[in-house]
Amino acid sequence: MIAYIDGKLTYKDPTYVIIDVNGIGYQIKISLSTYSSLPTGERCKLHTYLHIKEDAHTLYGFTTTAEKDAFLHLISISGVGPNTGLMILSSLSVEEIQQAIVREDVRTIQHVKGIGAKTAQRIILELKDKLKKEVLLSDATSAPATVHNMVRAEALSALVTLGFAKTVAEKTLDSIIKREGSNLSVEELIKFALKSS
């Protein structure tokens, strides 16, 4: 499997690109969103999927792993081939596709050229639970990450100023966030840390 291709973009078309890697030109099919984010003549990296049929080996490329993941989800559905998957990604953003599936919005998916009501319903039915789990996981990791990055950094700085050793302060803050949750303010974090010392 070819996971990605990194080289010079020598040709760019709304439906495909050619990337030169050490003198070999790889022709890669792309979506419109990938097309609009690629600069011509510059080095670029595309995350790729190699589709193998009896009569052809076709590379599909994406600027983001999120778009590639959405594509892989879509082509796992019976009746949705790689070209249809690319058509959906050219018509809707990854976020729009995810929201339409999670909200069971058949009409949004059906607006894509070549997608009928039955195919749209099948996409929603088969991907709904999978995407809901992914959304819950990303929400669960992004909320603590925000606290971890901004509020935690401010609290850490304050504790070090107050005379705490940095490593001790870090361990203390992490255990507080784990115990009390990720919605604490800087002041609350500092108070908990001072009480636990």
N, C-alpha and C positions, 0 to 999 in steps of 0.2 A: 504493500500500500504506500502511495506517495502522500505523506502528511502535509507537506507544504513545498512551494517552489519560491526561491529567493533569487532574483536576477534583475536584469535591465529590461524595462518595459519598452519593446521596440515597435509594437503596433497595438492600437487601441480602437475597438469598435464597440457599439452599445451591446453587442451580443457575445463578443469574445475578445481575448487579448493574446498577444504573442510575447512571451518572456524569454529572453536570451540568457541561458545559463552555460557559461564556458563554451560558447559557440553552437549550442544546441537550442533551437527555438521550440518552446512548448506552447502549443495552441490550447487555450483554456477557455471554456464557456463561462460566462459571468452573468450576474443580474445587473439591473440598471443602477441599484444602489452601490454595488461594487464599482461599476463603470464611473459613476460620478465622483468617487473618492480616490481614483487613481490618477497620478500625474504622468503624462507622457514623457518618455525619454529618460526617466529617472529610475533608480533602483526601487524595486518594490517586492513585497512578500505576500503571497496568497496562500491561504489554507486550502488544501485541495481534497477532492474526492475523486477516485478513479472508478468510473463505471465501465464494467466489462461485459460486452455482448459478443456473440459469435462473429459478427461482421464489423465490430468497432470497439476501440478502447478510447473512451472520452473522458477528459479531465474537466472537472467543474471547480471553479475557484471563488474564494470569498475573502474579503479584507478582514473580517472579524470571525472569531471562533463562534460567537453567538449566531451569526448568519449561517455558518456551516452546520451547527447543531440543529437549527430550525429546519434546514434543508434535509438533514438525515432523518429527522422526525417525520417530515412530510413524505419522503420517498419510502418510508416504512409502511405507509398505508397502501393497501391493495387498490390499484387503479390510478395511483399517483406516481408517474415516472419522473426521472430527473428533469426532463424539459418542462413538465408541468410544475414541478417544485420550483424551478428557476423562474417560471412565469409568475407564480404566487409571490416569490421574493422580489420580483421586479415591480409588482403592483402594490404590495403592502410592505411596511417596515416590519422588522422582527417583533417589535413591541405591539404593533397593530394585529399581527397574526396571533400572538400569545393572548392578547386581550379578547379577540374575537372567539378564540377557542375556549378560554376560561369562562367567558360570559355566554357561551353557546349562541353566538351571533352568526347564524347561518348566512344571512343576507350579505354581510361584509365579505365573507369568503366566496360566496356565489358570484360576486361582482367581478371576480377575476375571470378573464377570457378563458374559455374552455373548461370551467368548473361548473358542473351541474349541481342541482339540489342534493342528489343522492351522495355525490362525492364530498360535497361540503359537510353534509351530516356525518358521513363516515369519518372525515378528518376530525371533527369535533368529538365524536363518540370515542374514537380510539386514542386521542391525544389529551383529552380533558383532564383525566386523573393524573397522568404523567406530568403535565405542565403545572397543575395545581401544586403537586409535591415540590417541583422545582422552584416555583414562586415562593412557597412557604420556606424552603431551605434558604433561598437568597435573602428573604426578609429577615430570617433568623440570624444570618451571618452579617448582614449589612447594619442592623441596629447596634449590636455590640461594637462593631468595627468603628462606628461613628464616635461612640463614647470612648472607645479604646484609643482612638487617634487624637481627638481634640480635647475633650474634657479631661481625660486621663493625663495628657501631656501637660495641661495647665496645673492640675493637682500635683503632679510629680515635681514640676518646677517649684511650686510653693513649698512642698515638703522638704525638698533639698535645701531651699533657702532657710527653712526653719531648723536645719541641722540634721535631717535624716540622711543616712547613707543611701546613695541612689539605688543600689541593688535591693536593699531592705524596703525602701519606699515602693519600688516596682512590684515586689512580691506582695506587699501589703495591699496596694491598690487592686492588683489582679484578683486577690482573694475576696476583697470587698465587692468588686463588680460581679464576681461569680456568685457570691452569697446574696447580695441585695438587688441584683438586676442591673440593667444597662441604662435606666432612666434617671440616674443620679446627676445632680448638679455638681459643679466644681466644689462649692462650699460643703455640700453633704459628704462628698468623697473625703475632703480634708478632715472634717469632723470625725467621720468613722475611723480614719487613719490615726488621728490623734488619740482617740479613745482606745484603739487596739494596741497602741505602743506601750 
